Amino acid sequence: MSENSVQTEEGSDASTVYPPTVGSRLRSAREAKGLAISEVAETLKLGAGQVEALENNHWQALPGPTFIRGFVRNYGRLVGLDPEQLMQELKATL
């Protein structure tokens, strides 16, 4: 009987869908292009830790809102995402 309740709990967890975050969209686009974090960092003149912070939405680890917007805009262009759409999504999180 406990197996059924676990399956039900797992099923309810799986049905919860969250919209993609700015960071997860950047990561997915990077992976789709076959780019490594180090390649993105080198191209954008960022540290690998900064790229990871962007992908994980760890805004507090980055210099500030103005820099974050620039980093996200440039990263979006690099991986083929619409920078303006990213800016709208980012505005809601900063």
Secondary structure, 3 states (H helix, E strand, C coil): CHHHHHHHHHHHHHHCCCCCCHHHHHHHHHHHCCCCHHHHHHHHCCCHHHHHHHHCCCHHHCCCHHHHHHHHHHHHHHHCCCHHHHHHHHHCCC
